[in-house]
């Protein structure tokens, strides 16, 4: 009973405790059941106009564009720069796509399936389709039959893994360009709509016409700001703050970082040169006498032996005289050579024979009603091996068939060049590279630099003492792909956004350099700070003070000559000044001065005017009205054309700016 009474006495407290426990249980259950939602949100590369761009969507788009690049360029090896270009291009297309879709939805604008079909495979396809070399005929022109044939091939069933891969690549290629056509069409519709809204009225036309017709010649005296010593004026901190407030909107920024870094070159040591030389010397005798040259070369050389036939124009220059010398014979071997950090020697495998340099091929049409395609001339190195071997082994008029893509292709040898002397040469070449020991020594030096210099001041002092150049790098944002020209330096950018100001990094390997960086600035504010722009504001504030100083000197003047005497400057003349002028006399771009010159009455002396480069005093001459009659309609058209020209660039930039973009790509790169 006593226990029950205690419970009754603390009833309210117990209810609160139980309630909190139940709430915790419910929330825990909710969070667990919703974990897939939160996990998925963490997998979003970004958000554009309300659309979440999931990692899988982004990666699929990158893969698609990569396949397009492979087909368009014929390359399959993508370096860091090209990969970066692909990533950025994919993001820009997504930015354009989803921001345009959002705008289109507001006004009921879209590209229908019928429109897209007509643009892609109609009688007159869009230039993005008609400009693809994949659909060109032998004349180098777009051929719609080739396009139709390509699309028909996409419906085939793959019989081998190779065919499946080729089919996937071809489908990716087509889907990319189909999407590009749709996106371009949406952009054209949107900008055309905006351009149709641009109008000019008769007042606009008259003003623009008069701005060109009315001109004046003005005499002037000008005192440049640089002619006034900085010591004659005083700029206060309040002056700087006032200017900062005026210009603040111009200093909008995205989060960025500034770093400084030093680089330790990964270069071979003297011992590495000695070791490589000894290795090559030890191989000399075996290279000269072995019956299996290919094994010796392909095991030890940087250049593989593939039995290729060299001509006098294709063989490396240093071996030309050796291979094609009179009396050269199989088995001849050069002495060991050294040049450009490389040791090399060569052995003649076969000489005294001749083969054609090039062959002219024709692709034979695989279906009735189609025409054969003249492919032109090729050297052996420009053809796949399975095509080159039968092409150069055959005779004029011979046909041969090889597997290609999803099927087979028959070729005809249209012509073949005259045979020229050839030689098979095995080249044993070894470039001197840093050994693992050298690599470790350089790495340890970089590591020791970090241990001994953990602050920015120590970092800079040690770099100066060791003769290491300190390279500054500003305005790195989260998606910056690389630092300056450093290879594989994306990791430095990621580090910079996790580090604190003054922190020194670990060692980064960037190509043939080890890099150590220090974070000098972390800028996360919406606007650049006052300190960040103080120097440029100080220049403007100083010029403002100098303008006041010069105006005080000129107070009360009644003539240009008086102004010239006070300032010690000559009287100059600006001829034919109009409102459309870009320059004022010898002073350059001075819009305020130009406007004043045209506003003055003939013979009127102006007050001192602060321009961009100094202070001016003007005296207007007679105004001239050029001959000509106002054509209102023509003038309107010119005004509209001038403004409409900029609409596509300004409109797209504006809708992207307003698309509420969240860019999280940095988390996945």
C-alpha positions as CSV (number, residue, x, y, z in Angstrom):
1,X,0.0,0.0,0.0
2,X,2.9,2.3,0.8
3,X,4.3,1.7,-2.6
4,X,1.0,2.5,-4.3
5,X,0.7,5.7,-2.3
6,X,4.2,6.8,-3.4
7,X,3.1,6.2,-7.0
8,X,0.0,8.3,-6.5
9,X,2.1,11.1,-4.9
10,X,4.5,11.2,-8.0
11,X,1.8,10.6,-10.6
12,X,2.4,13.7,-12.7
13,X,6.2,13.1,-12.9
14,X,5.7,9.5,-13.8
15,X,3.3,10.4,-16.6
16,X,5.9,12.8,-18.0
17,X,8.7,10.1,-17.9
18,X,6.5,7.5,-19.5
19,X,5.4,9.9,-22.2
20,X,8.9,10.8,-23.0
21,X,9.9,7.1,-23.2
22,X,7.0,6.4,-25.6
23,X,7.9,9.4,-27.7
24,X,11.5,8.2,-27.9
25,X,10.3,4.8,-28.9
26,X,8.0,6.1,-31.6
27,X,10.7,8.5,-33.0
28,X,13.3,5.7,-33.0
29,X,10.9,3.5,-34.9
30,X,10.2,6.3,-37.4
31,X,13.8,7.1,-38.0
32,X,14.7,3.4,-38.5
33,X,11.8,2.9,-40.9
34,X,12.8,6.1,-42.7
35,X,16.5,5.3,-42.9
36,X,16.2,4.5,-46.6
37,X,14.9,8.0,-47.3
38,X,17.7,9.7,-45.4
39,X,20.3,7.4,-47.0
40,X,18.9,8.2,-50.5
41,X,19.0,11.9,-49.8
42,X,22.7,11.5,-48.9
43,X,23.2,9.9,-52.3
44,X,21.9,13.0,-54.2
45,X,24.6,14.7,-56.3
46,X,22.5,17.9,-56.2
47,X,19.1,19.5,-56.5
48,X,18.0,21.6,-59.4
49,X,14.6,23.5,-59.5
50,X,13.1,21.0,-57.1
51,X,14.5,17.9,-58.8
52,X,16.8,15.6,-56.8
53,X,19.7,14.4,-59.0
54,X,20.6,11.0,-57.6
55,X,24.1,9.6,-57.9
56,X,22.9,6.8,-60.2
57,X,21.4,9.3,-62.6
58,X,24.5,11.4,-62.7
59,X,26.8,8.4,-63.2
60,X,24.6,7.1,-66.0
61,X,24.8,10.5,-67.8
62,X,28.5,10.5,-67.4
63,X,28.8,7.0,-68.9
64,X,26.5,8.0,-71.7
65,X,28.6,11.1,-72.6
66,X,31.8,9.1,-72.3
67,X,30.5,6.7,-74.9
68,X,29.7,9.7,-77.2
69,X,33.2,11.0,-76.8
70,X,34.6,7.6,-77.7
71,X,32.6,7.4,-80.9
72,X,33.2,11.1,-81.8
73,X,36.9,11.1,-81.2
74,X,37.9,7.5,-81.7
75,X,39.7,7.6,-78.3
76,X,39.3,5.2,-75.4
77,X,42.0,6.6,-73.2
78,X,40.6,9.5,-71.2
79,X,43.1,11.6,-69.2
80,X,42.2,13.6,-66.0
81,X,41.4,16.8,-68.0
82,X,39.0,15.1,-70.4
83,X,37.3,13.2,-67.6
84,X,36.8,16.5,-65.8
85,X,35.4,18.1,-68.9
86,X,32.9,15.3,-69.2
87,X,31.8,15.7,-65.6
88,X,31.3,19.4,-66.0
89,X,29.5,19.1,-69.3
90,X,27.0,16.5,-67.7
91,X,26.3,18.8,-64.8
92,X,25.7,21.9,-67.1
93,X,23.3,19.8,-69.3
94,X,21.4,18.8,-66.2
95,X,21.3,22.3,-65.0
96,X,20.0,23.5,-68.3
97,X,17.5,20.6,-68.6
98,X,15.8,20.8,-65.2
99,X,15.7,24.6,-64.9
100,X,14.2,24.8,-68.4
101,X,11.7,22.1,-67.6
102,X,10.6,24.0,-64.5
103,X,10.2,27.2,-66.5
104,X,8.4,25.4,-69.3
105,X,5.9,23.8,-66.9
106,X,4.9,27.3,-65.6
107,X,4.0,28.5,-69.1
108,X,2.8,25.2,-70.7
109,X,5.8,24.9,-73.0
110,X,7.3,21.5,-73.9
111,X,8.7,19.5,-76.9
112,X,6.2,16.8,-77.9
113,X,7.1,13.3,-79.0
114,X,6.1,14.1,-82.6
115,X,8.2,17.3,-82.7
116,X,11.2,15.4,-81.3
117,X,10.7,12.6,-83.9
118,X,10.6,15.1,-86.8
119,X,13.7,17.0,-85.5
120,X,15.7,13.8,-85.2
121,X,14.6,11.5,-88.1
122,X,12.4,13.8,-90.3
123,X,13.2,14.8,-93.8
124,X,15.4,17.7,-92.5
125,X,16.9,16.6,-89.2
126,X,18.2,19.1,-86.6
127,X,21.8,20.3,-87.2
128,X,22.9,18.4,-84.1
129,X,21.9,15.1,-85.9
130,X,22.9,16.2,-89.4
131,X,26.4,17.3,-88.2
132,X,27.4,13.8,-86.9
133,X,30.1,12.2,-88.9
134,X,28.5,8.8,-88.1
135,X,25.8,9.7,-90.6
136,X,28.1,11.1,-93.3
137,X,28.5,9.4,-96.7
138,X,31.6,9.1,-98.9
139,X,31.2,12.7,-100.0
140,X,31.5,13.9,-96.4
141,X,27.9,15.0,-96.3
142,X,25.0,14.0,-94.1
143,X,23.0,11.1,-95.7
144,X,19.6,10.3,-94.2
145,X,19.9,6.7,-95.4
146,X,22.9,6.2,-93.2
147,X,20.9,7.6,-90.2
148,X,18.0,5.2,-90.9
149,X,20.4,2.3,-91.3
150,X,22.0,3.2,-87.9
151,X,18.6,3.3,-86.2
152,X,17.6,0.0,-87.7
153,X,20.8,-1.6,-86.3
154,X,19.7,-0.6,-82.8
155,X,16.8,-3.1,-83.0
156,X,19.1,-6.1,-83.7
157,X,19.7,-8.7,-81.0
158,X,23.3,-9.2,-79.9
159,X,24.7,-12.7,-80.3
160,X,28.0,-12.2,-78.6
161,X,29.2,-10.1,-75.6
162,X,31.2,-7.9,-78.0
163,X,28.1,-7.2,-80.1
164,X,26.1,-6.5,-76.8
165,X,28.8,-4.0,-75.8
166,X,28.7,-2.3,-79.3
167,X,24.9,-2.2,-79.2
168,X,24.9,-0.6,-75.8
169,X,27.4,2.0,-77.0
170,X,25.4,2.8,-80.1
171,X,22.2,3.2,-78.1
172,X,23.9,5.5,-75.6
173,X,25.2,7.5,-78.5
174,X,21.7,8.0,-80.0
175,X,20.0,8.7,-76.7
176,X,22.5,11.4,-75.9
177,X,22.0,13.3,-79.2
178,X,18.2,12.8,-79.0
179,X,18.3,14.4,-75.6
180,X,20.6,17.2,-76.8
181,X,18.1,18.0,-79.6
182,X,15.2,18.1,-77.2
183,X,17.1,20.4,-74.8
184,X,18.3,22.7,-77.6
185,X,14.7,22.9,-79.0
186,X,13.4,23.8,-75.5
187,X,16.0,26.5,-75.2
188,X,15.2,27.9,-78.6
189,X,11.5,28.0,-77.9
190,X,12.0,29.8,-74.6
191,X,14.4,32.4,-75.9
192,X,12.4,32.9,-79.0
193,X,9.4,33.6,-76.8
194,X,11.3,36.2,-74.8
195,X,12.8,37.8,-77.9
196,X,9.3,38.2,-79.3
197,X,8.4,40.3,-76.3
198,X,11.2,42.8,-76.9
199,X,9.8,46.0,-78.4
200,X,11.1,49.5,-79.1
201,X,8.9,52.6,-79.5
202,X,9.2,55.8,-81.5
203,X,10.8,57.6,-78.6
204,X,13.5,55.0,-78.3
205,X,14.1,55.2,-82.0
206,X,14.4,59.0,-82.0
207,X,16.7,59.0,-79.0
208,X,19.0,56.4,-80.5
209,X,19.1,58.2,-83.9
210,X,19.9,61.6,-82.3
211,X,22.6,60.0,-80.1
212,X,24.5,59.2,-83.3
213,X,23.6,62.3,-85.3
214,X,24.4,65.0,-82.7
215,X,28.1,65.6,-82.0
216,X,30.3,68.2,-80.3
217,X,34.0,69.0,-80.1
218,X,35.1,69.9,-76.6
219,X,38.2,71.4,-75.2
220,X,39.3,70.1,-71.9
221,X,42.0,70.0,-69.2
222,X,42.5,66.8,-67.3
223,X,44.4,65.9,-64.1
224,X,44.9,62.2,-63.8
225,X,44.7,60.6,-60.3
226,X,48.2,59.1,-60.5
227,X,49.6,62.7,-60.8
228,X,48.5,63.4,-57.2
229,X,50.7,61.9,-54.5
230,X,49.0,59.5,-52.1
231,X,50.5,61.4,-49.2
232,X,48.4,64.4,-50.0
233,X,45.1,62.7,-49.1
234,X,44.0,60.6,-46.2
235,X,41.6,57.6,-46.4
236,X,39.8,56.6,-43.2
237,X,38.5,53.2,-42.3
238,X,35.0,54.7,-42.4
239,X,35.6,55.7,-46.1
240,X,36.4,52.0,-46.8
241,X,33.4,50.7,-44.9
242,X,31.1,53.2,-46.8
243,X,32.3,52.0,-50.2
244,X,32.0,48.4,-49.1
245,X,28.4,48.9,-48.2
246,X,27.8,50.5,-51.6
247,X,29.5,47.7,-53.5
248,X,28.6,44.7,-51.3
249,X,26.2,43.1,-53.9
250,X,29.1,42.9,-56.3
251,X,31.0,40.7,-53.8
252,X,28.6,37.8,-53.6
253,X,30.5,34.6,-53.5
254,X,30.2,30.8,-53.1
255,X,32.3,29.1,-50.4
256,X,35.9,29.1,-51.4
257,X,39.4,28.4,-50.2
258,X,42.8,29.9,-50.8
259,X,46.0,27.8,-50.3
260,X,49.7,28.0,-50.8
261,X,51.7,24.9,-51.7
262,X,55.3,23.7,-52.3
263,X,56.2,20.9,-54.7
264,X,59.0,18.3,-54.4
265,X,59.9,17.0,-57.8
266,X,60.0,13.2,-58.1
267,X,63.2,12.9,-60.2
268,X,65.6,10.0,-60.7
269,X,68.8,10.2,-58.6
270,X,72.4,9.7,-59.8
271,X,72.2,6.2,-58.6
272,X,69.1,5.6,-60.7
273,X,71.0,6.7,-63.8
274,X,73.9,4.4,-62.9
275,X,71.6,1.4,-62.2
276,X,69.7,1.8,-65.5
277,X,73.0,2.1,-67.4
278,X,74.4,-1.1,-65.8
279,X,71.1,-2.9,-66.5
280,X,71.4,-2.0,-70.2
281,X,75.0,-2.9,-70.4
282,X,74.3,-6.3,-68.8
283,X,71.6,-6.9,-71.5
284,X,73.9,-5.9,-74.4
285,X,75.4,-9.3,-75.1
286,X,72.1,-11.2,-74.7
287,X,70.4,-8.7,-77.0
288,X,73.0,-9.3,-79.7
289,X,73.0,-13.1,-79.6
290,X,69.6,-14.3,-78.4
291,X,67.3,-16.2,-80.8
292,X,64.3,-14.9,-78.9
293,X,64.7,-11.2,-79.3
294,X,61.0,-10.5,-78.6
295,X,61.3,-12.1,-75.2
296,X,64.3,-10.1,-74.2
297,X,62.8,-6.8,-75.5
298,X,59.3,-7.3,-74.2
299,X,60.6,-8.3,-70.8
300,X,63.0,-5.3,-70.4
301,X,62.1,-2.5,-72.8
302,X,59.7,0.4,-72.6
303,X,59.0,-0.2,-76.3
304,X,57.4,-3.6,-77.1
305,X,58.5,-5.5,-80.2
306,X,55.5,-6.3,-82.4
307,X,57.3,-7.1,-85.7
308,X,56.1,-3.9,-87.4
309,X,57.5,-2.9,-90.7
310,X,59.4,0.4,-90.5
311,X,59.9,2.7,-93.5
312,X,62.4,5.5,-93.8
313,X,59.7,7.9,-92.8
314,X,58.2,6.0,-89.8
315,X,61.4,4.6,-88.1
316,X,62.7,6.7,-85.1
317,X,65.1,9.3,-86.6
318,X,68.1,8.0,-84.6
319,X,67.9,4.6,-86.2
320,X,67.2,5.7,-89.8
321,X,70.8,5.5,-91.0
322,X,71.4,2.3,-89.2
323,X,68.4,0.4,-90.6
324,X,68.6,1.6,-94.2
325,X,72.4,2.0,-94.6
326,X,74.0,0.3,-97.6
327,X,75.1,-3.2,-96.5
328,X,72.9,-3.3,-93.4
329,X,72.0,-6.9,-92.6
330,X,69.8,-8.9,-90.1
331,X,71.5,-9.2,-86.8
332,X,73.3,-5.9,-86.8
333,X,73.1,-4.1,-83.4
334,X,73.8,-0.5,-82.5
335,X,76.0,0.6,-79.6
336,X,74.3,1.6,-76.4
337,X,73.0,5.2,-76.7
338,X,72.0,7.8,-74.1
339,X,69.8,10.8,-74.8
340,X,66.9,12.6,-73.1
341,X,67.3,10.4,-69.9
342,X,66.9,7.3,-72.0
343,X,69.3,4.4,-72.7
344,X,68.6,2.5,-75.9
345,X,70.0,0.1,-78.6
346,X,68.5,-1.5,-81.7
347,X,68.9,-4.8,-83.6
348,X,67.9,-5.4,-87.2
349,X,65.6,-8.3,-87.5
350,X,64.9,-8.2,-91.3
351,X,66.1,-5.9,-94.1
352,X,66.2,-5.9,-97.9
353,X,62.5,-6.2,-98.6
354,X,59.8,-3.9,-99.8
355,X,56.1,-3.4,-99.0
356,X,53.4,-0.8,-99.9
357,X,53.1,2.3,-97.6
358,X,49.4,2.7,-97.9
359,X,46.2,1.2,-99.3
360,X,43.0,2.7,-100.6
361,X,39.9,0.9,-99.4
362,X,36.2,0.7,-100.2
363,X,33.4,-0.5,-97.9
364,X,31.1,-2.8,-99.8
365,X,27.3,-2.2,-99.1
366,X,25.7,-5.1,-97.2
367,X,22.2,-4.6,-98.7
368,X,20.7,-4.1,-102.1
369,X,19.9,-0.6,-103.0
370,X,22.7,0.8,-100.9
371,X,25.9,2.2,-102.3
372,X,29.5,1.2,-101.6
373,X,31.5,3.8,-99.6
374,X,34.9,5.0,-100.6
375,X,37.0,5.2,-97.5
376,X,40.3,6.6,-98.8
377,X,43.9,5.9,-98.2
378,X,45.3,4.4,-95.0
379,X,48.7,3.5,-93.6
380,X,49.0,0.3,-91.6
381,X,49.1,2.1,-88.3
382,X,45.8,3.8,-89.0
383,X,43.9,0.5,-89.4
384,X,42.9,-2.1,-86.9
385,X,45.2,-5.1,-87.2
386,X,42.4,-7.4,-88.4
387,X,41.8,-5.0,-91.4
388,X,45.5,-4.0,-92.0
389,X,46.8,-7.6,-92.4
390,X,44.5,-8.7,-95.3
391,X,44.5,-5.2,-96.8
392,X,48.3,-5.0,-97.2
393,X,48.7,-8.7,-98.1
394,X,46.1,-8.5,-101.0
395,X,46.2,-7.1,-104.5
396,X,44.2,-4.4,-106.3
397,X,40.6,-5.5,-106.6
398,X,40.8,-8.1,-103.9
399,X,37.9,-8.3,-101.4
400,X,38.1,-9.5,-97.8
401,X,35.6,-9.7,-94.9
402,X,36.2,-9.0,-91.2
403,X,34.0,-8.9,-88.1
404,X,33.0,-5.4,-87.3
405,X,30.6,-4.0,-84.7
406,X,27.4,-6.1,-84.6
407,X,28.1,-7.9,-87.9
408,X,30.6,-8.3,-90.7
409,X,32.0,-5.8,-93.2
410,X,33.5,-6.6,-96.6
411,X,36.2,-4.3,-98.0
412,X,37.7,-4.0,-101.4
413,X,41.3,-3.0,-102.1
414,X,40.7,-0.1,-104.6
415,X,44.4,0.7,-105.0
416,X,47.7,0.1,-103.2
417,X,50.8,2.2,-103.3
418,X,54.1,1.2,-104.8
419,X,56.4,-0.9,-102.6
420,X,59.1,0.9,-100.7
421,X,62.1,-0.5,-98.7
422,X,61.1,-1.7,-95.2
423,X,62.9,-3.0,-92.2
424,X,62.0,-4.9,-89.0
425,X,63.8,-3.4,-86.0
426,X,63.8,-4.5,-82.4
427,X,64.4,-1.5,-80.1
428,X,65.5,-2.1,-76.5
429,X,64.8,1.2,-74.7
430,X,64.8,2.1,-71.0
431,X,63.9,5.5,-69.6
432,X,65.6,6.4,-66.3
433,X,62.9,6.7,-63.7
434,X,63.0,7.1,-59.9
435,X,63.6,3.9,-58.0
436,X,61.5,2.9,-55.0
437,X,64.4,4.0,-52.9
438,X,64.6,7.5,-54.5
439,X,60.8,7.7,-54.3
440,X,61.0,7.0,-50.5
441,X,63.7,9.5,-49.9
442,X,61.8,12.3,-51.7
443,X,58.6,11.4,-49.9
444,X,60.4,11.4,-46.5
445,X,61.8,14.8,-47.3
446,X,58.3,16.1,-47.9
447,X,57.0,14.4,-44.8
448,X,59.8,15.9,-42.7
449,X,59.0,19.3,-44.1
450,X,55.4,18.9,-42.6
451,X,56.6,17.7,-39.2
452,X,59.1,20.6,-38.8
453,X,56.7,23.3,-40.1
454,X,53.2,22.8,-38.8
455,X,52.1,26.5,-39.1
456,X,51.8,28.8,-42.1
457,X,54.6,31.1,-40.8
458,X,57.0,28.2,-40.3
459,X,55.9,26.7,-43.7
460,X,56.8,29.9,-45.6
461,X,60.0,30.5,-43.7
462,X,61.2,26.9,-44.3
463,X,60.3,27.1,-48.0
464,X,62.4,30.3,-48.4
465,X,65.3,28.7,-46.5
466,X,65.2,25.5,-48.7
467,X,64.7,27.4,-52.0
468,X,61.2,26.0,-52.5
469,X,58.8,28.1,-54.5
470,X,55.6,28.9,-52.7
471,X,52.7,28.8,-55.1
472,X,49.5,30.6,-54.1
473,X,46.1,29.4,-55.4
474,X,42.9,31.4,-54.8
475,X,39.2,30.9,-55.2
476,X,39.1,27.1,-55.0
477,X,35.4,26.0,-54.7
478,X,34.1,22.6,-53.7
479,X,33.9,21.3,-57.3
480,X,37.3,22.6,-58.5
481,X,38.8,19.7,-60.3
482,X,42.5,20.4,-59.9
483,X,44.9,22.9,-58.4
484,X,46.7,25.0,-61.0
485,X,48.5,22.5,-63.4
486,X,49.0,19.9,-60.7
487,X,48.0,16.4,-61.9
488,X,45.5,14.4,-59.8
489,X,45.2,17.2,-57.4
490,X,41.4,16.9,-56.6
491,X,42.4,15.5,-53.2
492,X,44.0,18.8,-52.3
493,X,40.7,20.6,-52.9
494,X,38.8,18.1,-50.7
495,X,41.4,18.6,-47.9
496,X,41.1,22.4,-48.1
497,X,37.4,22.2,-47.3
498,X,38.0,20.0,-44.3
499,X,41.0,21.9,-42.9
500,X,41.3,25.0,-40.7
501,X,43.0,28.2,-41.6
502,X,46.8,27.9,-41.1
503,X,46.7,24.1,-41.1
504,X,49.4,22.3,-43.1
505,X,48.4,19.3,-45.2
506,X,49.8,15.8,-45.4
507,X,51.7,14.8,-48.6
508,X,49.8,14.6,-51.8
509,X,51.2,12.7,-54.9
510,X,50.4,14.8,-58.0
511,X,51.9,13.1,-61.0
512,X,55.7,13.5,-60.8
513,X,55.5,15.7,-57.7
514,X,54.9,15.5,-54.0
515,X,52.9,18.5,-52.8
516,X,52.4,20.0,-49.4
517,X,49.8,22.7,-48.9
518,X,48.8,25.2,-46.2
519,X,45.2,26.6,-46.0
520,X,45.6,30.4,-46.1
521,X,41.9,31.5,-46.3
522,X,38.5,29.8,-45.7
523,X,35.7,32.0,-47.1
524,X,32.2,30.7,-46.2
525,X,30.3,34.0,-46.0
526,X,27.7,35.0,-48.6
527,X,29.8,38.0,-49.5
528,X,33.6,38.5,-49.7
529,X,34.8,40.1,-46.5
530,X,35.8,43.7,-46.2
531,X,39.4,42.6,-45.6
532,X,39.4,40.5,-48.7
533,X,38.5,43.5,-50.9
534,X,40.1,46.2,-48.8
535,X,43.0,46.8,-51.3
536,X,40.7,47.5,-54.3
537,X,38.4,49.6,-52.2
538,X,41.4,51.6,-50.9
539,X,42.3,52.5,-54.5
540,X,38.7,53.7,-55.2
541,X,38.6,55.6,-51.9
542,X,42.0,57.2,-52.6
543,X,40.9,58.3,-56.1
544,X,37.7,59.8,-54.5
545,X,39.8,61.8,-52.1
546,X,42.2,62.9,-54.9
547,X,39.1,64.1,-56.9
548,X,38.1,66.2,-53.9
549,X,41.7,67.6,-53.6
550,X,41.8,68.5,-57.3
551,X,38.4,70.1,-57.3
552,X,39.5,72.3,-54.4
553,X,42.4,73.4,-56.4
554,X,40.1,74.3,-59.3
555,X,37.4,76.1,-57.2
556,X,36.3,79.4,-58.7
557,X,38.1,79.1,-62.1
558,X,36.5,81.0,-64.9
559,X,38.4,79.6,-67.9
560,X,40.1,76.5,-69.3
561,X,43.4,78.4,-69.5
562,X,43.2,79.1,-65.7
563,X,42.6,75.4,-65.0
564,X,45.5,74.5,-67.2
565,X,47.8,76.9,-65.4
566,X,46.7,75.6,-61.9
567,X,47.2,72.0,-62.9
568,X,50.2,72.4,-65.1
569,X,48.4,70.5,-67.9
570,X,47.8,71.4,-71.5
571,X,44.4,72.2,-73.1
572,X,43.4,69.3,-75.3
573,X,40.5,68.7,-77.8
574,X,38.1,65.8,-78.1
575,X,36.6,65.8,-81.6
576,X,33.2,64.5,-82.8
577,X,31.9,63.4,-79.4
578,X,28.5,61.7,-79.5
579,X,26.4,59.8,-77.0
580,X,27.4,56.6,-78.9
581,X,31.1,57.3,-78.5
582,X,33.2,54.8,-76.5
583,X,36.2,57.1,-76.0
584,X,36.6,60.8,-75.0
585,X,39.6,62.2,-76.8
586,X,42.9,60.7,-75.5
587,X,41.3,59.9,-72.1
588,X,39.7,56.6,-72.9
589,X,36.3,55.4,-71.8
590,X,34.8,58.2,-69.8
591,X,30.9,58.0,-70.1
592,X,30.3,60.8,-67.5
593,X,32.5,63.2,-69.3
594,X,31.0,62.4,-72.7
595,X,27.5,63.0,-71.3
596,X,28.5,66.3,-69.8
597,X,30.1,67.5,-73.0
598,X,26.9,67.0,-74.9
599,X,24.8,68.6,-72.2
600,X,26.8,71.8,-72.1
601,X,25.7,74.8,-74.2
602,X,28.2,76.1,-76.8
603,X,31.0,78.0,-75.1
604,X,29.9,76.9,-71.6
605,X,32.5,75.9,-69.1
606,X,31.8,72.9,-66.9
607,X,32.3,72.4,-63.2
608,X,35.2,70.0,-62.4
609,X,34.0,66.4,-63.2
610,X,35.3,63.3,-61.6
611,X,35.8,60.7,-64.3
612,X,37.2,57.1,-64.2
613,X,40.9,58.2,-64.5
614,X,41.0,61.7,-63.3
615,X,39.2,65.1,-63.0
616,X,38.2,67.0,-66.1
617,X,37.1,70.6,-66.9
618,X,35.3,71.0,-70.2
619,X,34.4,73.8,-72.6
620,X,31.9,72.8,-75.3
621,X,32.2,73.9,-78.9
622,X,29.5,74.1,-81.5
623,X,27.2,71.2,-81.8
624,X,26.8,69.5,-85.2
625,X,23.8,67.6,-86.5
626,X,24.7,65.1,-89.2
627,X,22.6,64.9,-92.3
628,X,20.1,62.1,-92.5
629,X,16.4,61.4,-91.8
630,X,15.0,59.3,-89.1
631,X,13.6,56.0,-90.3
632,X,11.6,55.0,-87.3
633,X,10.9,51.4,-88.3
634,X,14.5,50.6,-89.2
635,X,15.7,52.2,-86.0
636,X,13.3,50.1,-84.0
637,X,14.4,46.9,-85.7
638,X,18.1,47.7,-85.0
639,X,17.3,48.4,-81.3
640,X,15.3,45.2,-80.9
641,X,18.0,43.1,-82.7
642,X,20.7,44.6,-80.5
643,X,18.8,43.7,-77.3
644,X,17.4,40.4,-78.5
645,X,21.0,39.2,-79.4
646,X,21.8,39.1,-75.7
647,X,18.5,37.5,-74.5
648,X,19.5,33.8,-75.0
649,X,22.6,34.2,-72.8
650,X,21.0,36.4,-70.1
651,X,17.8,34.5,-69.9
652,X,19.4,31.1,-69.5
653,X,21.8,32.4,-66.9
654,X,19.0,34.0,-65.0
655,X,16.7,30.9,-64.9
656,X,19.6,28.8,-63.7
657,X,20.5,31.4,-61.1
658,X,16.9,31.2,-59.8
659,X,16.6,27.4,-60.0
660,X,17.6,27.1,-56.3
661,X,20.6,24.9,-57.2
662,X,22.2,22.7,-54.6
663,X,25.5,21.3,-55.9
664,X,26.9,18.4,-53.9
665,X,29.1,16.9,-56.6
666,X,32.1,17.5,-54.4
667,X,31.0,14.7,-52.1
668,X,31.3,12.2,-54.9
669,X,34.5,13.3,-56.6
